[in-house]
Amino acid sequence: MADKYLLKVTSGPSYDPATHQTVQVNTSNSTHVTSPICDVNLSVRIQNYHGLPRNSPTTSPYFSHPPPHTRPIQHRLLSPPKIPIPGPSLLFGNDFDRPIRDRLPPGFGTALKIVKWGIDPGLDGDVYSDTPYLYGNALSSINVLRVGEKADKVEDLEEVLEEGGDGDGEEWRKSHDVPDSADARKKHFLMHGKTEEWEWEEGRVYKADFFNTYLDFNSFSLKLPGFSLSVLPYLGGEDHLRYVLKNKDTDEVLFVVVFTLLHKEDVEKEEAESGTAAKAEQPDQDGEDRHEEEENFEPRAEDLD
């Protein structure tokens, strides 16, 4: 059933789809998102990706690294905030514009309890309300957090991101008694009062990775310890899952990333009508596979002896 759908990933500075751009999944091209609060370079990687754009690589060199860099879904953000943001205020998670309670499969409540118990104890929300949401504080929800120095912008993305700091960012972490390891840092900020000791400083570069360990976009299912739940029978065309980073005090959005599920036949019909389905360009990113037997293979200088 999963082969009847295609995934599309978009991102923007607000909930309005008109402000979004398509994310180039599994490529070295980051997506730049500008909002009044921050500038973000965003990268999304999905193992065994089959979606849009059509020429997207199915994997990334990122997944060849040792754990935890083998998670099936990963997105990265790098940003110097334009304004200071209190530690308790910055939330990361999922929200929806309409009720989803009638679309939730049996067993979803149990699955959610497993996520909150074993994956993100700081997760909080209400999926049965008219405007469902599941948020966690960014300090305890983000999987890898690296504190950098103050700078106007970030030039590029590191292939492998490790917990810690760069330059005076490492000393800044120590001065705030933030543990060195990611697991210890997340537990630290689940303790009462600890997020109040942190401020996301204006102009300081923060690098972060978020791994989705329980969503499988190939089978569109929740896979948890001792528990697997397919959500496909409850989804329709253009259903989406939205991740948002926001300031809870002002309700301002820093950025959103939207994973939209599309009917494959609808996409193919639209492509046929627009004449874009005949030929998909092969990806031209460093480190991606190229094969001479491919129809559109064109030799490069480095291919010649």
N, C-alpha and C positions, 0 to 999 in steps of 0.2 A: 504493500500500500504506500510505503514511503516514496517509492519511485514515481509516484504520480504528482509529486510536489517539488518545487524549487524554492530555495532560500534566497532572500535578498537582504543585505545589510546596509542600512543608511544611518547617517549621523548628522546632528545639527545643534545649534545653540538654544533651541526652544522645542516645545511640543508640536509646533506647526510644521507639517510635512513639507510645506513650500520652502522652508529654510534648510532642508536636508540635502545632503549629497550622498551619492553611492560610495560605499566603502570598498576599496580594492582588497578583498580578503586574501591572505597568504602571500601578499607581495611586499616588497620593500618600500612601496609608496605609502606614506602615512597620510591620513586625512586631517587637514587643518581646520579646526573649528574655533571661531572667534565669538566671544560673548562679552557683555559689559563687565563680567567678573573675571574672566581668564581667557588665555589663548591656549588651546590644547592641540597637541599632535597625537592622533589616535591611530592605533594599529590593531587589527582584528585577525586572529588566526584560528582556524577551525580544522581539525584533523579530518581527513577524508571528505573534504568539502565538495559538494555538488550543488551549485547554485549560480546566481548572477553576480557579476557579469559572466558571460558564457566562457570566456577565456581564463577564468580564475584557476590558479594552481590548486590541486586537491590537497596539498600539504605544504609545510614550510620547514626550512632547516631548523627552525626553533624546536620542533618536536624530536629532533635527533639528540638533543641534550639530555643529561640525566635528570631524574625527578628533582624538583616538581615540574620541570619544563616538558612534561609529557601529557599534560592535561588536555582533554579533547577540545576545549574552547578557551581562548585566552584573549583578553584585550588589554591594551596598555595605553596609559595616558601620561603625558609629560607636560607640566604647566607651571609657570610662575603666576600666582593670583595677582589680580590688579588691585585688590582690596584685601585687608586682613579679614580672616574668617575664624570665629571662635571654634575650638575643637569640638564642643558638643553640637555645633550647628550643622556640620557637613554630613549629609546622609547619602548613602549609595544603595540602590536597590531597584525594584520593579514597581510600576504603577500602571493603572488602566483608566481610560476615560469612561467606561461603561461597566455595568455589573457583569461578572463572569460566573456567578454562583450556579447558574443553570447549565454552564458548560464544563464544570469541574467533574471529573470522573469519580466513581466510587473508590474510596481508598485515598483520596487526595489529602484528607485531613491527617491520616496516619503518615503519609509521605512528608507532609509539612512538619510534623512533630519530629521526624527523624532528622530533617535538615536542621531544625533549630537545636536539636539535642547534640548532634554529632558534627555538624559542619559550621554553623554560624549561630552560636548561642545568643548573640546580640540582635538577631533578626526579630523584628516586631512589625505588626500590621494587622489588617483585616481583609481577607480575600472574599468575604461574603457581603461586604458593604456595597453601596451603589457606586462608589469610586474606590475600588480595591487597591491595596498597596502592601508592599513588603519592603521595609527599609531596615538598614543597619547603619550604625555610625561608621563612617569611612575608616576611622582609625582601627576599628576591630574587624571590619569586613574585607578590606583590601588584603590580598594575599601577600604581596611584596611591596614594601614602601622604602624608597630611598630618598633621603633628604640631601638636596644639593646646595650650592651657593646662590647668592643673589645674582640674577641675570635678567636681561630684557627678553630673551627668547631661548628656545632649545633648538639646536640645529638638526639633530638626528636622533634616531632610536638605537639603543644598544640591542644586540641580538639576544643576550642573556642578561637579565636584570637580577641582582642579588640584593637582599635586605642590607641596609646600612646607610652610609652617608658619603658624600664627596666634599673635599675641602673642609670649610668650617661647618658644613652640614653634619659631619660626623661628630664634631665636638658639641654642636647644638643638641643633637640627640642625647648625648651623655649628660649634658647639663640639665636635661629634663628627665633624667633617670629612665629613659626609654630602653628596654632590653634590646640586645643585639639581634636575636633571632626573630623570625616572623611569627612563629607560634607564641613565643613569650610576649612579643609586642601586642598581639591581638588579645591575649589573656589580660595583660596589663591594663588595656583600655576598657576592658569589661568591668574592672573594679570601680566601685563608687568614687566619683570625684576626679578620676584620672584624666578624663577628656578635658576637664576644665583647666588642666595644667598645660594644655597644648594650644597653640594658635598657628593657623596656616598663615604664614607671614606674607605680606605684600612683596612681590618681586623675588621671592625665594623659589627656586626650581624644585618641584617634587616629581619623582618618577614612580609610577605605580603599575603593578600588574594585578589583574583580577582573573582568576581561573574559575571556570564553571565546571565543577567536578561531577555534577549529577544530571545535567541535561545532555541527551544524545540527539543531535540534530539529524543523524542518519536514519534513526528509527522513530524520531520524535517521541521520546519516552524519558521518564524519570528513572534513573538507575541509582539506587541507594543501597547501602549495606543490607543484604537480605531482602531487598524489595525492588521490584521493577514494575513500572506502571506506564502503559502506552496511553498517550493523549490524542493520538491521531483520530480515533472515532469521534472525538468531541470537537474537532477543529474544522473550520471551513476555509474557503479561499480568502486570502488576505488577512488571516488572523496574524497577530503579531505579539511579540514579547519585547517590552521596552525597558531598557536600563536607563536610570537617570542619576545624575549627581546634582544635588540641590542643597540650598541653604534653607533649613527648616524654619528659621526665624523670619526670613523675608519672603519665603516661598519662591525665591529666584532660582532658575535653572542655570547650571553651569554648562552642561551638555547632556544630550540624550543619544543613545545608540538603540536602533530598532531592528529586530530580527523579524522579517515578514515572511510568512508562509504563503506561496502562490501556487495555484493549480498549474501544473506543467502544460496542460493542453491550452489553457488561456494564454500563457506566455508564448507558446509556439504559434498560436493564431495571430497574436499581436505582431510577432516577429515576421510572420509570413506577409501580413498586410503592409508592414513597413519596409519589407525587403531586406531585413537584417539577419535572417536566419541562414542564408545561403553559405556564408563563410564567416567563421569566428577566428580572429587573429590569435596566433599562438602567443602566450605570455613572453615578455621580453625582460625578465627580471634576473638579476645576477643570482646564481645559485639554483635556478629552476631547471627542470629537466627539458632537454631538447633531443629529438630523435630523428635520424635521417629518413626513416620510413614514413614520417609524417607528410601529409600531402602538401602542407604549406612550408615545409622546411626550407630555409634559405641559409647557405653556409656563411659563416663569419670568418674573419681573418684568423681567429684563434683555432678554427676548425681545420685550417690548412697546415700541412707540414712544411 
